[in-house]
């Protein structure tokens, strides 16, 4: 019984010293069940910017791929020159 009371007192002390409890008690105009979330427009704008940046990755990498293909066509295929089975 004393262990239960000590545990309950410790839990109550931890809850009372919680910063979230302090914030909830400070707000005089707090309504039960109210949610303080970022606006929907902010989330939509951030999501749109991320979608555009993700879609732009192939466009940004295309010049490098074009240069790689051009070098491969110009220089040929060196992999058959370094085939270890060929030197046997």
Residue, then its C-alpha position, 0 to 999 in steps of 0.5 A: x500500500x505504501x509502495x502504491x502511494x509512493x508510486x502515485x505521488x511520484x507520477x503526480x509530481x512528474x505530471x505536475x512538473x511537466x512542461x506540457x501541463x504548465x503550458x495547458x494551465x497558462x492558457x486562459x482561453x484554452x478549449x477542451x479538445x482544441x488543436x494547435x496545428x500548422x495551417x493547411x496552406x503551409x503544409x501544402x506549400x511545403x509539399x508542393x515545393x518538395x514535389x517540384x524539387x523531386x521532379x527536377x532531379x532528372x532535369x538537373x542530372x541530364x547534362x551529366x548523363x548526356x556527357x557520359x553517353x557521349x564519352x562512351x560513344x567516343x571512346x568505345x568499350x574498354x571493358x573488353x580490354x581489361x577482361x582477365x579471362x582474355x589473357x589466359 
